[in-house]
């Protein structure tokens, strides 16, 4: 019998997320100058900051290269941000090697085909509710939330609660 995803939560030390379709809803607004604008969920931001503040490794690996995304993530305390990553396995392996992290302790959330190789390697592959079927098939947990609509908050909160690190610290600042 396969383990329930909840059995993995206690052993997670590291969160890795894709951006488009996970931290955003996967849509972009394009300005007349060609700039692509994305929206991120404040509740996801609070959870990311809370994970960082509780000593979790938090990393973002994205094929996109929007510098506004980097600025937002750095503002939440995330320092390991790989943008323009077209071979996500390379970035994953580099990150795990730098910090001596075991893949089995990693929760990765992706939503589309470029995330497949990474999801096959980590301990807890997850996805938002609106991920493509191939990603849902690989996921040990499918959030009830869509990308950009709280899916990141959902998985972080579950891990922190299981590990007694979701303490209701209402003084945190993340905007």
Helices and strands as residue ranges (DSSP letters): H 6-9, E 14-17, E 29-30, E 36-37, H 42-53, E 57-61, H 67-75, E 80-82, H 88-99, G 103-105, E 106-109, G 113-115, H 116-121, E 124-127, H 133-138, E 141-142, H 151-162
